Every structure is written in structure tokens, then in C-alpha cells.
């Protein structure tokens, strides 16, 4: 399992629309994420920043990310959610959400 953290700016004028959408995420979008080996996915909000976290349990993260991006229902979902967001990723990076580097993780206590 590998952990991923991502950040993006939430456009203040689209805040309520974004929160409304995420109060009822489409089951087909959730199923696509699960099929792409994404687990324990959470999005947190602080002021105008969204922080996303998930755990990846597959063997080919890039291929599974392509699987998500190729899904028609996910593409329709992104047409609704993307206008609510402002990318913080470096131009040309290929990312919409900016990847974050993990600097610390609390592991299970040794037995």
C-alpha cells in the first residue's frame, strides 16, 4: 500500500456547488476509484484549500490513474467539479491536483 496526498485551491464562488456535489458523490465514480485500487480516499477542506488523501493498493498507479481518467462517468463528474477548482500544480506537470510529498507517518507500534 502507498499513500498519496494532493492539494488544490477551491474557488470561493464555487464552494457551495463543490460541497453539494461531494455530499452525494456518484456511485459510479466511487466504483471506478475502487476498481482502480484506490482505498481510504478522503478530501479535507481548509479555508480555500482542498487536501486529498488516498491509499493505493495496486501494482501500477499510472495505469490505474489512466483507467480513472478514461471512465466516461468520471469525465462527466470532472466537468462539474473542475470549474470549482484552481490547480496549484506546476504548469506542464500533467497534474490537476498538485502532489504533496509525505514528510512523516506514524506507523503501528512495534510489538
Buried (B, 14 or more C-beta within 10 A) or exposed (E): EEEBBBBBBBBEEBEEBBEEBEEEBBEBBEEBBEEBBBEEBEBEEEEEEBBBBBBBEBEEBEEBEEBBEEBEEBEEBBEEBEEBBBBBBEEEEEEBBBEBEEEEEEEEEEE
